[in-house]
Amino acid sequence: MSALAPGRLAAAAMAFLLWGGWALLANWPAGHRDAVPAGLLQGCASAIITLIMAVCVSALFARLPGPLLRIVLPPLLIVSVSFSA
């Protein structure tokens, strides 16, 4: 499965729309000249991070032995990395 598989692209697009839309909405009172770049930057950053996490989880899932480790370990690692930053 490639890094740009349809499921991964859909997740990245949803992250772009969700977090970019939130940044746009949150910054709208400051004016559209500030809100639009904030929304685009936040959306792009969220899409890239989501795509990287999806690729990492898929690669880790494929390399782990046993169904229990495959289900439990990838999400735990992603959450621990996400919360450490």
Stockholm file with secondary structure:
# STOCKHOLM 1.0

chainA/1-85         MSALAPGRLAAAAMAFLLWGGWALLANWPAGHRDAVPAGLLQGCASAIITLIMAVCVSALFARLPGPLLRIVLPPLLIVSVSFSA
#=GR chainA/1-85 SS CCTTCHHHHHHHHHHHHHHHHHHHHHHGGGCHHHHHHHHHHHHHHHHHHHHHHHHHHHHHHHHSCSHHHHHHHHHHHHHHHHHHC
#=GC SS_cons        CCTTCHHHHHHHHHHHHHHHHHHHHHHGGGCHHHHHHHHHHHHHHHHHHHHHHHHHHHHHHHHSCSHHHHHHHHHHHHHHHHHHC
//
